Amino acid sequence: MNTQEGRSAASAFNGMPPIMDVEALRRLAKFPEQNPSPMLQVASDGTLSYANEPARNFLATLGWQPGAPLPAVVRTVAARARDHGHLTETEVEHPSGSIFWLGAVQPQGEDYVNIYGRNISARKRTEDALRESEAWLRLAQTAANAGAWEWDLRTNKNIWSDGLWQVYGLTPHSCKPSYETWRQTIHPDDRASVEIAVQDAARAGRELAIEWRVRDADGTERWLMLRGQALRDAAGAVARYIGIVMDITDLKVVEAELRATNKELKSHNRVMADHERRLIELKKEVNELCIQSGQPIRYR
């Protein structure tokens, strides 16, 4: 997956549009007193010219008192809005531990700056939880020598985690993750059968369960195992697959050793069985000689 330890969940916040655009801020300005979020206006000389009740409470918790200079963070965001002429954003950690987003914009043709605030603590907690989940996922993938992936059947778009590139023996993000890139990593002797298995499963909407070999640049052969789950759209058609790929070379080595051991045991058992049969035959021959010579038989 382009992380991503196969689209990382936290990537939903990357490239996120501003919490509020300029037009939204202008709409909110029409009802400042009713707005539950802080809304204030800073004059050209840096003094407060208006603040709704949530804004007054917000400023008070920052230690501000009427007539005193505004808190530094408010003065800074207002100055940036004047300097840049567009929406300026910043985040403030409230003494209570809450995180507030502040957006400032200078209306065209005016000398004052409107500042709007929003408590984004819940969103920040979600982001932190997602980042932590991603960190655990990367750790788990590294420990298991595995990688995650997503394949959109409608667009043929592929997303690979950083771990998946390594499993495939590729430099992360050295090329575009694609079906063809993946196909070229497959051992030539396995390529056709693996492709057929994937295409058949995709057409039928079945889970993917495939094993194949790859050959590294140094000629080393490794075994990989893929498991994939089909995800369907609202109409019930298979739209995407998500899954993991694991390096199972060590497992294959153990399996080969077990097969060799079993083969040796079977061979040993055959030798022992042959020896046992020969021993029984020899006992019979000795008993026959004893009978012929009038001696008691030796083996019962």
C-alpha positions in Angstrom: 0.0 0.0 0.0 1.2 3.6 -0.7 1.2 4.4 2.9 0.9 3.7 4.1 2.7 -0.9 7.1 -2.0 -2.1 1.7 -4.5 3.0 1.8 -3.7 3.5 5.3 -6.7 4.4 7.5 -4.9 7.6 8.8 -4.4 8.8 5.2 -8.1 10.0 5.2 -6.8 13.1 7.1 -3.9 13.7 4.7 -4.7 16.4 2.2 -7.8 17.2 4.2 -9.5 20.5 3.1 -9.5 23.3 5.7 -12.0 22.7 8.4 -13.9 25.7 7.2 -13.5 27.6 3.9 -13.8 31.3 3.5 -17.4 31.1 2.3 -18.4 29.0 5.2 -16.8 31.5 7.6 -18.7 34.3 5.9 -22.0 32.4 6.4 -21.2 31.9 10.1 -20.5 35.6 10.5 -24.2 36.2 9.9 -25.2 34.7 13.3 -22.2 35.1 15.6 -24.1 35.3 18.8 -26.0 32.1 18.2 -22.8 30.2 17.1 -21.6 27.8 19.8 -18.0 28.2 18.6 -15.8 31.2 19.4 -16.1 34.1 17.0 -14.2 37.4 17.4 -13.2 40.5 15.5 -9.8 42.1 15.8 -9.4 45.8 14.8 -6.5 47.1 12.7 -4.7 48.3 15.9 -4.8 44.7 17.3 -7.5 45.3 19.8 -10.7 43.3 20.3 -13.7 44.9 18.6 -16.2 42.1 19.0 -16.4 38.6 20.7 -19.4 36.4 21.1 -19.9 34.6 24.4 -18.0 31.4 23.5 -15.1 33.6 22.4 -15.1 35.7 25.6 -15.1 32.5 27.6 -12.2 31.1 25.4 -10.2 34.3 25.8 -10.8 34.3 29.6 -9.4 30.8 30.0 -6.3 32.0 28.2 -5.9 34.6 30.9 -7.2 37.6 28.9 -9.2 40.4 30.6 -11.1 43.2 29.0 -8.9 46.1 28.1 -5.7 44.0 28.2 -3.8 43.0 25.0 -5.1 40.0 23.2 -3.3 36.7 23.8 -0.2 36.3 21.6 -1.7 33.5 19.5 -4.7 35.6 18.6 -2.6 38.6 17.6 -0.3 36.3 15.5 -3.1 34.7 13.6 -4.7 38.1 12.9 -1.4 39.5 11.7 -0.9 36.6 9.3 -4.4 37.1 7.8 -3.6 40.7 7.1 -0.2 39.9 5.7 -1.4 37.0 3.4 -4.8 38.3 2.5 -6.4 34.8 2.8 -7.6 32.3 5.3 -4.9 31.6 7.9 -5.1 28.7 10.3 -3.5 27.6 13.5 -4.1 25.2 16.4 -4.1 26.2 20.0 -3.8 23.9 23.0 -6.3 25.1 25.6 -5.3 25.0 29.3 -8.1 22.4 29.8 -6.2 20.1 27.4 -8.6 20.7 24.5 -7.3 21.5 21.0 -8.9 24.5 19.3 -8.6 25.3 15.6 -8.5 29.1 14.8 -9.1 30.4 11.3 -8.6 34.1 10.5 -9.7 36.0 7.4 -9.7 39.7 6.5 -12.8 40.6 4.6 -12.1 42.3 1.3 -12.0 46.1 1.7 -12.1 46.0 5.5 -9.3 46.7 8.0 -10.5 44.3 10.6 -9.9 40.5 10.8 -12.5 37.9 11.7 -11.3 35.0 13.8 -13.4 31.8 14.1 -12.6 28.9 16.5 -13.6 25.3 16.7 -12.9 22.6 19.3 -11.2 19.8 17.4 -10.2 17.7 20.3 -12.3 14.8 19.2 -10.8 14.9 15.7 -7.3 15.1 17.1 -8.0 12.1 19.3 -9.2 10.2 16.3 -6.1 11.2 14.3 -3.9 10.1 17.2 -5.7 6.8 17.5 -5.3 6.2 13.8 -1.6 7.0 13.8 -1.1 4.6 16.7 -3.1 1.9 14.9 -0.9 2.5 11.8 2.2 2.2 13.9 1.1 -1.1 15.4 0.1 -2.3 11.9 3.6 -1.4 10.6 5.2 -3.2 13.5 3.1 -6.3 13.0 3.8 -6.4 9.3 7.5 -6.0 9.9 7.6 -8.7 12.5 5.6 -11.1 10.2 7.6 -10.1 7.1 4.3 -9.1 5.5 2.6 -6.3 3.7 -0.9 -5.1 3.1 -2.5 -4.2 -0.2 -5.7 -2.9 -1.9 -6.8 -3.5 -5.4 -9.7 -1.5 -7.0 -11.2 -3.7 -9.7 -13.1 -0.7 -11.2 -10.1 1.5 -11.7 -7.4 -1.2 -11.5 -5.7 1.1 -8.9 -3.4 -0.6 -6.4 -2.3 0.6 -3.0 0.6 -1.1 -1.2 2.0 -0.6 2.3 5.7 0.0 2.7 6.1 -3.5 4.0 4.6 -5.0 0.8 7.3 -3.4 -1.4 9.9 -5.1 0.8 8.1 -8.4 0.6 8.2 -8.2 -3.2 11.9 -7.3 -3.2 11.3 -3.8 -4.5 12.5 -0.4 -3.4 9.6 1.3 -1.8 7.8 3.7 -4.2 10.5 3.1 -6.9 7.6 2.7 -9.4 3.9 2.9 -9.6 2.1 0.0 -7.7 0.1 -1.8 -10.3 -1.1 -5.2 -11.4 1.7 -5.4 -14.0 4.4 -4.4 -11.4 3.2 -7.2 -9.2 3.0 -9.6 -12.1 6.6 -9.0 -13.0 7.8 -10.0 -9.5 6.3 -13.5 -9.8 8.7 -16.3 -10.7 8.3 -17.0 -14.5 7.5 -20.7 -13.8 4.6 -19.7 -11.5 3.3 -16.6 -13.3 0.7 -18.1 -15.6 -0.9 -20.3 -12.9 -1.0 -17.4 -10.4 -2.6 -15.0 -12.9 -5.3 -17.6 -13.7 -6.0 -18.1 -10.0 -6.3 -14.4 -9.4 -8.5 -13.7 -12.4 -10.8 -16.7 -11.7 -11.3 -15.6 -8.1 -11.9 -12.0 -9.1 -14.6 -13.0 -11.6 -16.3 -15.2 -9.1 -15.9 -12.8 -6.1 -14.1 -15.5 -4.1 -11.5 -15.0 -1.5 -7.9 -15.1 -2.7 -5.6 -17.8 -1.3 -2.4 -18.2 -3.5 1.2 -19.2 -3.0 4.0 -18.5 -5.5 7.7 -17.9 -5.8 9.7 -14.7 -6.4 13.3 -14.4 -7.5 15.4 -11.6 -6.0 18.0 -9.7 -7.8 20.8 -11.9 -6.4 19.0 -15.0 -7.7 17.5 -16.1 -4.3 14.1 -17.7 -4.5 11.5 -17.0 -1.9 8.0 -18.2 -1.3 5.1 -15.8 -0.8 1.5 -16.4 0.4 -1.4 -14.1 -0.5 -4.7 -13.8 1.2 -7.4 -11.4 0.0 -11.0 -10.5 0.9 -13.5 -9.3 -1.7 -15.4 -6.1 -0.8 -18.7 -5.5 -2.6 -20.5 -2.3 -3.6 -24.1 -1.3 -2.9 -25.3 -3.4 -5.8 -23.5 -6.5 -4.6 -20.8 -6.5 -7.2 -17.2 -7.0 -6.2 -15.5 -3.6 -6.2 -12.3 -4.1 -4.4 -10.0 -6.6 -2.8 -8.0 -6.0 0.4 -5.5 -8.4 1.9 -1.9 -9.3 2.9 1.1 -11.0 1.4 3.5 -12.9 3.7 7.0 -14.3 3.1 6.6 -18.0 3.9 10.1 -19.1 2.7 11.1 -20.3 6.2 7.9 -22.3 6.4 8.6 -23.9 3.0 12.1 -24.8 4.1 10.7 -26.5 7.2 8.1 -28.3 5.1 10.9 -29.5 2.7 12.9 -30.8 5.7 9.9 -32.6 7.1 9.3 -34.3 3.7 12.9 -35.3 3.5 12.7 -36.7 7.1 9.5 -38.6 6.3 11.1 -40.0 3.2 14.1 -41.2 5.3 11.8 -42.7 7.9 9.8 -44.6 5.3 13.1 -45.9 3.7 14.3 -46.9 7.2 11.0 -48.6 7.9 11.2 -50.6 4.7 14.7 -51.7 5.6 13.6 -52.8 9.0 10.6 -54.6 7.5 12.8 -56.4 5.1 15.2 -57.4 7.9 12.3 -58.7 10.0 10.9 -60.8 7.1 14.4 -62.3 6.5 14.8 -63.1 10.2 11.5 -64.9 10.2 12.5 -66.9 7.1 15.9 -67.9 8.7 14.1 -69.1 11.9 11.8 -71.3 9.7 14.9 -72.8 7.9 16.6 -73.5 11.3 13.5 -75.2 12.6 13.3 -77.4 9.5 16.9 -78.4 9.9 16.2 -79.3 13.5 13.3 -81.5 12.5 15.3 -83.2 9.8 18.1 -84.0 12.3 15.7 -85.2 15.0 16.5 -82.2 17.2 13.8 -80.2 19.0 12.9 -77.1 17.1 14.7 -74.0 18.3 12.2 -71.2 17.5 8.6 -71.1 18.4 
